[in-house]
Amino acid sequence: MSAIRFFTDEDVYGAVAGALRQAGFDSISTPGAGRLRESDESQLLWAAIQGRVFVTFNVGHFAGRHSEWLRHGQHHAGIVVSQQRSIGDVLRRLLHLANTLEAEAMRDRLEFLSNW
């Protein structure tokens, strides 16, 4: 059993990754990983290789990308999508998700942050 590790997209508040780290979770932001301005496909591929759940406000694109990956037999560590909301709300919901699910349960899973 292992804890979820996060990778936040560049459209997610930069403070979220740091706050997740302060809460004890392995989390890195797009700038922290040196991946600014990479394509969406490249970001998701990097997160998958690293075993990190990808967190993004780009709901439409990544919900579709999730389906495409599964249709083509590609696997990822999980995708969390959300409409833009306050930093506190994003953090509270991500912490609830991370304290409820383990990394294995997130594999190939699409989660809407609004459900948490």
C-alpha positions as CSV (number, residue, x, y, z in Angstrom):
1,M,0.0,0.0,0.0
2,S,1.4,3.4,-1.0
3,A,0.4,7.0,-0.8
4,I,-0.7,9.0,-3.8
5,R,2.1,11.1,-5.3
6,F,1.0,14.2,-7.1
7,F,2.0,16.3,-10.1
8,T,0.1,19.5,-10.5
9,D,-0.4,21.0,-14.0
10,E,0.8,24.5,-14.7
11,D,-2.8,25.8,-14.6
12,V,-3.1,24.7,-10.9
13,Y,-2.1,27.2,-8.2
14,G,1.6,26.9,-7.5
15,A,1.0,26.8,-3.8
16,V,-1.0,23.6,-3.9
17,A,2.0,21.3,-4.5
18,G,3.9,22.9,-1.6
19,A,0.9,22.7,0.7
20,L,0.5,19.0,-0.1
21,R,4.2,18.5,0.7
22,Q,3.7,20.2,4.0
23,A,0.8,17.8,4.7
24,G,3.2,14.9,4.2
25,F,2.5,14.0,0.5
26,D,5.0,13.7,-2.3
27,S,4.0,16.5,-4.6
28,I,5.6,18.5,-7.3
29,S,4.4,21.3,-9.5
30,T,5.0,21.7,-13.2
31,P,7.5,24.5,-12.7
32,G,9.2,22.5,-9.9
33,A,9.7,19.6,-12.3
34,G,11.1,22.0,-15.0
35,R,8.2,21.1,-17.3
36,L,6.6,24.5,-18.1
37,R,5.1,24.8,-21.6
38,E,5.3,21.1,-22.3
39,S,2.3,19.6,-24.3
40,D,-0.6,18.1,-22.4
41,E,0.3,14.6,-23.7
42,S,3.9,15.1,-22.6
43,Q,2.8,16.1,-19.1
44,L,0.5,13.1,-18.7
45,L,3.2,10.8,-20.0
46,W,5.7,12.2,-17.6
47,A,3.3,11.8,-14.7
48,A,2.6,8.2,-15.7
49,I,6.2,7.3,-15.9
50,Q,6.9,8.9,-12.5
51,G,3.8,7.2,-10.9
52,R,2.2,10.5,-10.1
53,V,-1.5,11.4,-10.1
54,F,-1.9,14.4,-12.5
55,V,-4.0,17.3,-11.1
56,T,-5.4,19.8,-13.6
57,F,-8.1,22.5,-14.1
58,N,-8.3,21.5,-17.8
59,V,-11.3,19.3,-17.3
60,G,-12.4,18.9,-20.9
61,H,-9.1,18.0,-22.4
62,F,-7.9,15.5,-19.7
63,A,-11.3,13.8,-19.3
64,G,-11.0,13.0,-23.1
65,R,-7.3,12.2,-22.8
66,H,-8.1,9.7,-20.1
67,S,-10.6,7.8,-22.3
68,E,-8.1,7.9,-25.3
69,W,-5.3,6.4,-23.2
70,L,-7.5,3.6,-21.9
71,R,-8.9,2.9,-25.4
72,H,-5.3,2.5,-26.7
73,G,-4.1,0.3,-23.8
74,Q,-2.0,3.1,-22.2
75,H,-1.9,3.4,-18.4
76,H,-1.5,6.3,-16.1
77,A,-1.3,6.8,-12.3
78,G,-4.6,8.7,-12.2
79,I,-6.0,12.0,-13.2
80,V,-7.8,14.5,-11.0
81,V,-9.7,17.2,-12.8
82,S,-11.5,20.2,-11.4
83,Q,-13.1,23.5,-12.4
84,Q,-11.1,26.3,-11.0
85,R,-11.9,26.8,-7.3
86,S,-10.1,28.5,-4.3
87,I,-6.7,27.2,-3.2
88,G,-8.2,26.2,0.2
89,D,-11.0,24.2,-1.4
90,V,-8.6,22.5,-3.9
91,L,-6.3,21.6,-1.0
92,R,-9.0,20.3,1.3
93,R,-10.5,18.1,-1.4
94,L,-7.1,16.7,-2.6
95,L,-6.2,15.9,1.0
96,H,-9.5,14.1,1.5
97,L,-8.9,12.1,-1.7
98,A,-5.3,11.3,-0.7
99,N,-6.3,10.3,2.8
100,T,-9.0,8.0,1.4
101,L,-7.4,6.3,-1.7
102,E,-4.1,4.7,-2.1
103,A,-1.9,5.0,-5.3
104,E,-3.0,1.6,-6.5
105,A,-6.6,2.6,-6.4
106,M,-6.0,5.7,-8.5
107,R,-4.3,3.8,-11.3
108,D,-6.1,4.5,-14.6
109,R,-8.8,6.4,-12.7
110,L,-10.4,9.7,-13.5
111,E,-11.6,11.7,-10.5
112,F,-13.6,14.9,-10.4
113,L,-12.4,16.9,-7.5
114,S,-15.9,18.2,-6.9
115,N,-16.8,14.7,-5.7
116,W,-14.4,15.0,-2.8
